[in-house]
Amino acid sequence: MNIKTLLYLFVVPAVIWSFESININRIFKKNRIYQARICYLFLLFAISYLVVNFFYDFYAYSKFV
């Protein structure tokens, strides 16, 4: 199994867990539930992607040094 896949398996639930602490109801307009959920998913995937790539690059760099 690829190391990035393993990282995604650990990072995505951690990001979901951390997003539960944010009150996003104030940010979005009323009665825009689906748009808020789509934005929430995009933010979740974007942060997960950035965190996984950070750890992967750190792992790859430390392997060469």
KETORKE-234775 format. One record per atom (N, C-alpha, C, O, CB): atom name; residue in one letter; x, y, z; residue number from 1. Coordinates in steps of 0.001 Angstrom, whole numbers, plus 500000, padded with zeros to 6 digits. Glycine has a CB too. Layout:
BEGIN
+------+-----+--------+--------+--------+-----+
! atom ! res !     px !     py !     pz !   n !
+------+-----+--------+--------+--------+-----+
!   CA !   a !      X !      Y !      Z ! NUM !
...
+------+-----+--------+--------+--------+-----+
END
This chain:
BEGIN
+------+-----+--------+--------+--------+-----+
! atom ! res !     px !     py !     pz !   n !
+------+-----+--------+--------+--------+-----+
!    N !   m ! 500841 ! 498826 ! 500000 !   1 !
!   CA !   m ! 500000 ! 500000 ! 500000 !   1 !
!    C !   m ! 500888 ! 501240 ! 500000 !   1 !
!    O !   m ! 501924 ! 501284 ! 500664 !   1 !
!   CB !   m ! 499042 ! 499997 ! 501215 !   1 !
!    N !   n ! 500473 ! 502207 ! 499266 !   2 !
!   CA !   n ! 501219 ! 503444 ! 499117 !   2 !
!    C !   n ! 501191 ! 504244 ! 500423 !   2 !
!    O !   n ! 500198 ! 504230 ! 501149 !   2 !
!   CB !   n ! 500646 ! 504280 ! 497959 !   2 !
!    N !   i ! 502286 ! 504935 ! 500707 !   3 !
!   CA !   i ! 502376 ! 505728 ! 501935 !   3 !
!    C !   i ! 501374 ! 506877 ! 501928 !   3 !
!    O !   i ! 500850 ! 507242 ! 502980 !   3 !
!   CB !   i ! 503794 ! 506274 ! 502112 !   3 !
!    N !   k ! 501102 ! 507450 ! 500765 !   4 !
!   CA !   k ! 500124 ! 508540 ! 500694 !   4 !
!    C !   k ! 498726 ! 508049 ! 501030 !   4 !
!    O !   k ! 497950 ! 508761 ! 501667 !   4 !
!   CB !   k ! 500130 ! 509175 ! 499304 !   4 !
!    N !   t ! 498405 ! 506839 ! 500607 !   5 !
!   CA !   t ! 497102 ! 506279 ! 500925 !   5 !
!    C !   t ! 496948 ! 506101 ! 502432 !   5 !
!    O !   t ! 495896 ! 506402 ! 502997 !   5 !
!   CB !   t ! 496905 ! 504942 ! 500206 !   5 !
!    N !   l ! 497990 ! 505614 ! 503068 !   6 !
!   CA !   l ! 497954 ! 505469 ! 504522 !   6 !
!    C !   l ! 497814 ! 506824 ! 505215 !   6 !
!    O !   l ! 497087 ! 506958 ! 506199 !   6 !
!   CB !   l ! 499216 ! 504759 ! 505014 !   6 !
!    N !   l ! 498514 ! 507819 ! 504691 !   7 !
!   CA !   l ! 498399 ! 509154 ! 505269 !   7 !
!    C !   l ! 496977 ! 509695 ! 505131 !   7 !
!    O !   l ! 496442 ! 510289 ! 506067 !   7 !
!   CB !   l ! 499393 ! 510108 ! 504602 !   7 !
!    N !   y ! 496365 ! 509488 ! 503961 !   8 !
!   CA !   y ! 494987 ! 509937 ! 503772 !   8 !
!    C !   y ! 494039 ! 509236 ! 504727 !   8 !
!    O !   y ! 493090 ! 509847 ! 505219 !   8 !
!   CB !   y ! 494545 ! 509698 ! 502336 !   8 !
!    N !   l ! 494284 ! 507957 ! 504997 !   9 !
!   CA !   l ! 493419 ! 507218 ! 505913 !   9 !
!    C !   l ! 493468 ! 507773 ! 507333 !   9 !
!    O !   l ! 492499 ! 507645 ! 508082 !   9 !
!   CB !   l ! 493811 ! 505756 ! 505923 !   9 !
!    N !   f ! 494580 ! 508384 ! 507706 !  10 !
!   CA !   f ! 494690 ! 508966 ! 509034 !  10 !
!    C !   f ! 494337 ! 510451 ! 509064 !  10 !
!    O !   f ! 493795 ! 510939 ! 510056 !  10 !
!   CB !   f ! 496082 ! 508768 ! 509558 !  10 !
!    N !   v ! 494639 ! 511167 ! 507991 !  11 !
!   CA !   v ! 494466 ! 512621 ! 507996 !  11 !
!    C !   v ! 493011 ! 513030 ! 507784 !  11 !
!    O !   v ! 492530 ! 513943 ! 508455 !  11 !
!   CB !   v ! 495334 ! 513252 ! 506920 !  11 !
!    N !   v ! 492301 ! 512376 ! 506870 !  12 !
!   CA !   v ! 490919 ! 512782 ! 506580 !  12 !
!    C !   v ! 490039 ! 512679 ! 507825 !  12 !
!    O !   v ! 489323 ! 513635 ! 508123 !  12 !
!   CB !   v ! 490332 ! 511915 ! 505450 !  12 !
!    N !   p ! 490055 ! 511576 ! 508563 !  13 !
!   CA !   p ! 489244 ! 511576 ! 509803 !  13 !
!    C !   p ! 489688 ! 512620 ! 510824 !  13 !
!    O !   p ! 488857 ! 513173 ! 511544 !  13 !
!   CB !   p ! 489297 ! 510208 ! 510449 !  13 !
!    N !   a ! 490989 ! 512892 ! 510892 !  14 !
!   CA !   a ! 491467 ! 513919 ! 511822 !  14 !
!    C !   a ! 490958 ! 515300 ! 511420 !  14 !
!    O !   a ! 490605 ! 516106 ! 512280 !  14 !
!   CB !   a ! 493001 ! 513920 ! 511878 !  14 !
!    N !   v ! 490920 ! 515573 ! 510129 !  15 !
!   CA !   v ! 490424 ! 516873 ! 509663 !  15 !
!    C !   v ! 488917 ! 516971 ! 509895 !  15 !
!    O !   v ! 488419 ! 518023 ! 510296 !  15 !
!   CB !   v ! 490755 ! 517082 ! 508160 !  15 !
!    N !   i ! 488194 ! 515886 ! 509647 !  16 !
!   CA !   i ! 486751 ! 515886 ! 509923 !  16 !
!    C !   i ! 486507 ! 516137 ! 511409 !  16 !
!    O !   i ! 485635 ! 516924 ! 511777 !  16 !
!   CB !   i ! 486103 ! 514540 ! 509486 !  16 !
!    N !   w ! 487273 ! 515471 ! 512251 !  17 !
!   CA !   w ! 487130 ! 515648 ! 513693 !  17 !
!    C !   w ! 487438 ! 517088 ! 514110 !  17 !
!    O !   w ! 486761 ! 517647 ! 514972 !  17 !
!   CB !   w ! 488050 ! 514676 ! 514439 !  17 !
!    N !   s ! 488451 ! 517679 ! 513501 !  18 !
!   CA !   s ! 488802 ! 519055 ! 513858 !  18 !
!    C !   s ! 487787 ! 520062 ! 513317 !  18 !
!    O !   s ! 487586 ! 521116 ! 513921 !  18 !
!   CB !   s ! 490193 ! 519392 ! 513335 !  18 !
!    N !   f ! 487151 ! 519756 ! 512194 !  19 !
!   CA !   f ! 486137 ! 520661 ! 511645 !  19 !
!    C !   f ! 484868 ! 520683 ! 512494 !  19 !
!    O !   f ! 484096 ! 521640 ! 512432 !  19 !
!   CB !   f ! 485793 ! 520256 ! 510219 !  19 !
!    N !   e ! 484653 ! 519642 ! 513279 !  20 !
!   CA !   e ! 483471 ! 519621 ! 514137 !  20 !
!    C !   e ! 483520 ! 520696 ! 515212 !  20 !
!    O !   e ! 482489 ! 521040 ! 515789 !  20 !
!   CB !   e ! 483324 ! 518264 ! 514783 !  20 !
!    N !   s ! 484684 ! 521221 ! 515483 !  21 !
!   CA !   s ! 484810 ! 522259 ! 516508 !  21 !
!    C !   s ! 484484 ! 523651 ! 515964 !  21 !
!    O !   s ! 484391 ! 524608 ! 516733 !  21 !
!   CB !   s ! 486217 ! 522251 ! 517086 !  21 !
!    N !   i ! 484313 ! 523770 ! 514662 !  22 !
!   CA !   i ! 484047 ! 525070 ! 514037 !  22 !
!    C !   i ! 482545 ! 525267 ! 513880 !  22 !
!    O !   i ! 481842 ! 524382 ! 513392 !  22 !
!   CB !   i ! 484756 ! 525180 ! 512660 !  22 !
!    N !   n ! 482067 ! 526413 ! 514289 !  23 !
!   CA !   n ! 480655 ! 526752 ! 514101 !  23 !
!    C !   n ! 480523 ! 527488 ! 512770 !  23 !
!    O !   n ! 480782 ! 528689 ! 512683 !  23 !
!   CB !   n ! 480108 ! 527627 ! 515292 !  23 !
!    N !   i ! 480121 ! 526761 ! 511749 !  24 !
!   CA !   i ! 480052 ! 527359 ! 510413 !  24 !
!    C !   i ! 478697 ! 527979 ! 510114 !  24 !
!    O !   i ! 478498 ! 528520 ! 509026 !  24 !
!   CB !   i ! 480369 ! 526321 ! 509368 !  24 !
!    N !   n ! 477767 ! 527913 ! 511047 !  25 !
!   CA !   n ! 476432 ! 528462 ! 510803 !  25 !
!    C !   n ! 476452 ! 529968 ! 510631 !  25 !
!    O !   n ! 475617 ! 530512 ! 509909 !  25 !
!   CB !   n ! 475504 ! 528096 ! 511935 !  25 !
!    N !   r ! 477366 ! 530644 ! 511263 !  26 !
!   CA !   r ! 477435 ! 532106 ! 511157 !  26 !
!    C !   r ! 478019 ! 532568 ! 509826 !  26 !
!    O !   r ! 477740 ! 533680 ! 509378 !  26 !
!   CB !   r ! 478263 ! 532669 ! 512295 !  26 !
!    N !   i ! 478813 ! 531736 ! 509205 !  27 !
!   CA !   i ! 479518 ! 532132 ! 507995 !  27 !
!    C !   i ! 478591 ! 532177 ! 506784 !  27 !
!    O !   i ! 478710 ! 533071 ! 505945 !  27 !
!   CB !   i ! 480666 ! 531182 ! 507731 !  27 !
!    N !   f ! 477680 ! 531229 ! 506689 !  28 !
!   CA !   f ! 476846 ! 531075 ! 505502 !  28 !
!    C !   f ! 475475 ! 531724 ! 505693 !  28 !
!    O !   f ! 475009 ! 531922 ! 506815 !  28 !
!   CB !   f ! 476680 ! 529595 ! 505163 !  28 !
!    N !   k ! 474855 ! 532045 ! 504577 !  29 !
!   CA !   k ! 473518 ! 532621 ! 504602 !  29 !
!    C !   k ! 472494 ! 531567 ! 505038 !  29 !
!    O !   k ! 472750 ! 530364 ! 504974 !  29 !
!   CB !   k ! 473150 ! 533194 ! 503215 !  29 !
!    N !   k ! 471363 ! 532037 ! 505469 !  30 !
!   CA !   k ! 470298 ! 531125 ! 505879 !  30 !
!    C !   k ! 469733 ! 530409 ! 504650 !  30 !
!    O !   k ! 469719 ! 530954 ! 503546 !  30 !
!   CB !   k ! 469174 ! 531893 ! 506632 !  30 !
!    N !   n ! 469277 ! 529193 ! 504864 !  31 !
!   CA !   n ! 468642 ! 528359 ! 503828 !  31 !
!    C !   n ! 469574 ! 528046 ! 502658 !  31 !
!    O !   n ! 469103 ! 527831 ! 501541 !  31 !
!   CB !   n ! 467396 ! 529050 ! 503302 !  31 !
!    N !   r ! 470859 ! 528018 ! 502888 !  32 !
!   CA !   r ! 471858 ! 527645 ! 501879 !  32 !
!    C !   r ! 472595 ! 526391 ! 502346 !  32 !
!    O !   r ! 473825 ! 526363 ! 502393 !  32 !
!   CB !   r ! 472866 ! 528816 ! 501625 !  32 !
!    N !   i ! 471842 ! 525371 ! 502685 !  33 !
!   CA !   i ! 472395 ! 524176 ! 503308 !  33 !
!    C !   i ! 473319 ! 523423 ! 502353 !  33 !
!    O !   i ! 474436 ! 523062 ! 502724 !  33 !
!   CB !   i ! 471271 ! 523260 ! 503778 !  33 !
!    N !   y ! 472863 ! 523189 ! 501140 !  34 !
!   CA !   y ! 473661 ! 522407 ! 500192 !  34 !
!    C !   y ! 474940 ! 523133 ! 499791 !  34 !
!    O !   y ! 475992 ! 522508 ! 499656 !  34 !
!   CB !   y ! 472840 ! 522090 ! 498950 !  34 !
!    N !   q ! 474857 ! 524419 ! 499604 !  35 !
!   CA !   q ! 476053 ! 525192 ! 499260 !  35 !
!    C !   q ! 477045 ! 525193 ! 500411 !  35 !
!    O !   q ! 478254 ! 525135 ! 500187 !  35 !
!   CB !   q ! 475677 ! 526631 ! 498888 !  35 !
!    N !   a ! 476553 ! 525259 ! 501629 !  36 !
!   CA !   a ! 477436 ! 525218 ! 502789 !  36 !
!    C !   a ! 478111 ! 523848 ! 502899 !  36 !
!    O !   a ! 479291 ! 523766 ! 503242 !  36 !
!   CB !   a ! 476648 ! 525535 ! 504077 !  36 !
!    N !   r ! 477381 ! 522789 ! 502615 !  37 !
!   CA !   r ! 477956 ! 521443 ! 502682 !  37 !
!    C !   r ! 479008 ! 521230 ! 501608 !  37 !
!    O !   r ! 480040 ! 520610 ! 501864 !  37 !
!   CB !   r ! 476864 ! 520392 ! 502547 !  37 !
!    N !   i ! 478757 ! 521739 ! 500409 !  38 !
!   CA !   i ! 479731 ! 521623 ! 499325 !  38 !
!    C !   i ! 481002 ! 522396 ! 499682 !  38 !
!    O !   i ! 482109 ! 521896 ! 499477 !  38 !
!   CB !   i ! 479132 ! 522145 ! 497990 !  38 !
!    N !   c ! 480853 ! 523588 ! 500206 !  39 !
!   CA !   c ! 482008 ! 524374 ! 500622 !  39 !
!    C !   c ! 482762 ! 523663 ! 501742 !  39 !
!    O !   c ! 483993 ! 523657 ! 501757 !  39 !
!   CB !   c ! 481571 ! 525777 ! 501077 !  39 !
!    N !   y ! 482031 ! 523067 ! 502675 !  40 !
!   CA !   y ! 482623 ! 522308 ! 503767 !  40 !
!    C !   y ! 483440 ! 521142 ! 503223 !  40 !
!    O !   y ! 484551 ! 520892 ! 503692 !  40 !
!   CB !   y ! 481536 ! 521801 ! 504723 !  40 !
!    N !   l ! 482899 ! 520425 ! 502236 !  41 !
!   CA !   l ! 483624 ! 519305 ! 501630 !  41 !
!    C !   l ! 484872 ! 519766 ! 500893 !  41 !
!    O !   l ! 485925 ! 519139 ! 501002 !  41 !
!   CB !   l ! 482717 ! 518550 ! 500676 !  41 !
!    N !   f ! 484760 ! 520859 ! 500144 !  42 !
!   CA !   f ! 485927 ! 521384 ! 499439 !  42 !
!    C !   f ! 487032 ! 521800 ! 500414 !  42 !
!    O !   f ! 488209 ! 521528 ! 500181 !  42 !
!   CB !   f ! 485524 ! 522573 ! 498566 !  42 !
!    N !   l ! 486647 ! 522450 ! 501490 !  43 !
!   CA !   l ! 487632 ! 522827 ! 502498 !  43 !
!    C !   l ! 488254 ! 521599 ! 503147 !  43 !
!    O !   l ! 489456 ! 521567 ! 503406 !  43 !
!   CB !   l ! 486991 ! 523712 ! 503562 !  43 !
!    N !   l ! 487438 ! 520600 ! 503405 !  44 !
!   CA !   l ! 487935 ! 519371 ! 504006 !  44 !
!    C !   l ! 488955 ! 518696 ! 503102 !  44 !
!    O !   l ! 490028 ! 518297 ! 503557 !  44 !
!   CB !   l ! 486782 ! 518419 ! 504301 !  44 !
!    N !   f ! 488621 ! 518568 ! 501821 !  45 !
!   CA !   f ! 489545 ! 517926 ! 500883 !  45 !
!    C !   f ! 490806 ! 518758 ! 500671 !  45 !
!    O !   f ! 491902 ! 518207 ! 500560 !  45 !
!   CB !   f ! 488854 ! 517687 ! 499544 !  45 !
!    N !   a ! 490659 ! 520063 ! 500617 !  46 !
!   CA !   a ! 491822 ! 520923 ! 500396 !  46 !
!    C !   a ! 492787 ! 520861 ! 501577 !  46 !
!    O !   a ! 493998 ! 520750 ! 501385 !  46 !
!   CB !   a ! 491376 ! 522371 ! 500158 !  46 !
!    N !   i ! 492263 ! 520931 ! 502778 !  47 !
!   CA !   i ! 493135 ! 520871 ! 503952 !  47 !
!    C !   i ! 493761 ! 519494 ! 504079 !  47 !
!    O !   i ! 494936 ! 519376 ! 504429 !  47 !
!   CB !   i ! 492354 ! 521217 ! 505228 !  47 !
!    N !   s ! 492989 ! 518452 ! 503799 !  48 !
!   CA !   s ! 493539 ! 517091 ! 503849 !  48 !
!    C !   s ! 494665 ! 516928 ! 502837 !  48 !
!    O !   s ! 495704 ! 516350 ! 503153 !  48 !
!   CB !   s ! 492436 ! 516048 ! 503585 !  48 !
!    N !   y ! 494467 ! 517430 ! 501632 !  49 !
!   CA !   y ! 495484 ! 517348 ! 500587 !  49 !
!    C !   y ! 496771 ! 518064 ! 501015 !  49 !
!    O !   y ! 497870 ! 517538 ! 500840 !  49 !
!   CB !   y ! 494951 ! 517950 ! 499275 !  49 !
!    N !   l ! 496622 ! 519258 ! 501570 !  50 !
!   CA !   l ! 497795 ! 520022 ! 501995 !  50 !
!    C !   l ! 498541 ! 519334 ! 503131 !  50 !
!    O !   l ! 499772 ! 519302 ! 503135 !  50 !
!   CB !   l ! 497382 ! 521421 ! 502424 !  50 !
!    N !   v ! 497814 ! 518788 ! 504086 !  51 !
!   CA !   v ! 498457 ! 518133 ! 505226 !  51 !
!    C !   v ! 499163 ! 516854 ! 504780 !  51 !
!    O !   v ! 500289 ! 516588 ! 505199 !  51 !
!   CB !   v ! 497422 ! 517815 ! 506324 !  51 !
!    N !   v ! 498508 ! 516067 ! 503936 !  52 !
!   CA !   v ! 499120 ! 514828 ! 503456 !  52 !
!    C !   v ! 500378 ! 515130 ! 502652 !  52 !
!    O !   v ! 501402 ! 514470 ! 502834 !  52 !
!   CB !   v ! 498123 ! 514026 ! 502602 !  52 !
!    N !   n ! 500315 ! 516103 ! 501780 !  53 !
!   CA !   n ! 501501 ! 516443 ! 500992 !  53 !
!    C !   n ! 502621 ! 517002 ! 501852 !  53 !
!    O !   n ! 503796 ! 516775 ! 501562 !  53 !
!   CB !   n ! 501141 ! 517442 ! 499914 !  53 !
!    N !   f ! 502276 ! 517726 ! 502899 !  54 !
!   CA !   f ! 503300 ! 518218 ! 503816 !  54 !
!    C !   f ! 504018 ! 517046 ! 504485 !  54 !
!    O !   f ! 505248 ! 517001 ! 504500 !  54 !
!   CB !   f ! 502675 ! 519145 ! 504881 !  54 !
!    N !   f ! 503265 ! 516108 ! 505031 !  55 !
!   CA !   f ! 503877 ! 514965 ! 505699 !  55 !
!    C !   f ! 504639 ! 514074 ! 504718 !  55 !
!    O !   f ! 505696 ! 513538 ! 505050 !  55 !
!   CB !   f ! 502813 ! 514151 ! 506419 !  55 !
!    N !   y ! 504099 ! 513920 ! 503516 !  56 !
!   CA !   y ! 504781 ! 513092 ! 502521 !  56 !
!    C !   y ! 506094 ! 513733 ! 502086 !  56 !
!    O !   y ! 507111 ! 513048 ! 501972 !  56 !
!   CB !   y ! 503877 ! 512863 ! 501301 !  56 !
!    N !   d ! 506081 ! 515027 ! 501845 !  57 !
!   CA !   d ! 507317 ! 515720 ! 501474 !  57 !
!    C !   d ! 508328 ! 515685 ! 502606 !  57 !
!    O !   d ! 509526 ! 515531 ! 502368 !  57 !
!   CB !   d ! 507024 ! 517166 ! 501085 !  57 !
!    N !   f ! 507857 ! 515826 ! 503824 !  58 !
!   CA !   f ! 508749 ! 515736 ! 504983 !  58 !
!    C !   f ! 509365 ! 514349 ! 505066 !  58 !
!    O !   f ! 510557 ! 514205 ! 505340 !  58 !
!   CB !   f ! 507990 ! 516062 ! 506285 !  58 !
!    N !   y ! 508543 ! 513321 ! 504827 !  59 !
!   CA !   y ! 509032 ! 511933 ! 504832 !  59 !
!    C !   y ! 510024 ! 511699 ! 503694 !  59 !
!    O !   y ! 511072 ! 511087 ! 503903 !  59 !
!   CB !   y ! 507852 ! 510943 ! 504713 !  59 !
!    N !   a ! 509707 ! 512176 ! 502510 !  60 !
!   CA !   a ! 510578 ! 511973 ! 501348 !  60 !
!    C !   a ! 511893 ! 512728 ! 501508 !  60 !
!    O !   a ! 512948 ! 512226 ! 501120 !  60 !
!   CB !   a ! 509870 ! 512422 ! 500062 !  60 !
!    N !   y ! 511837 ! 513924 ! 502073 !  61 !
!   CA !   y ! 513062 ! 514703 ! 502262 !  61 !
!    C !   y ! 513945 ! 514078 ! 503330 !  61 !
!    O !   y ! 515167 ! 514041 ! 503185 !  61 !
!   CB !   y ! 512727 ! 516150 ! 502639 !  61 !
!    N !   s ! 513339 ! 513590 ! 504394 !  62 !
!   CA !   s ! 514135 ! 513003 ! 505461 !  62 !
!    C !   s ! 514764 ! 511672 ! 505036 !  62 !
!    O !   s ! 515744 ! 511223 ! 505629 !  62 !
!   CB !   s ! 513274 ! 512801 ! 506700 !  62 !
!    N !   k ! 514201 ! 511058 ! 504022 !  63 !
!   CA !   k ! 514749 ! 509809 ! 503504 !  63 !
!    C !   k ! 516058 ! 510053 ! 502760 !  63 !
!    O !   k ! 516941 ! 509195 ! 502760 !  63 !
!   CB !   k ! 513737 ! 509125 ! 502580 !  63 !
!    N !   f ! 516187 ! 511221 ! 502124 !  64 !
!   CA !   f ! 517375 ! 511530 ! 501345 !  64 !
!    C !   f ! 518503 ! 512125 ! 502175 !  64 !
!    O !   f ! 519662 ! 512089 ! 501763 !  64 !
!   CB !   f ! 517019 ! 512471 ! 500244 !  64 !
!    N !   v ! 518183 ! 512658 ! 503309 !  65 !
!   CA !   v ! 519210 ! 513317 ! 504130 !  65 !
!    C !   v ! 519864 ! 512349 ! 505061 !  65 !
!    O !   v ! 520750 ! 512729 ! 505825 !  65 !
!   CB !   v ! 518620 ! 514459 ! 504924 !  65 !
+------+-----+--------+--------+--------+-----+
END
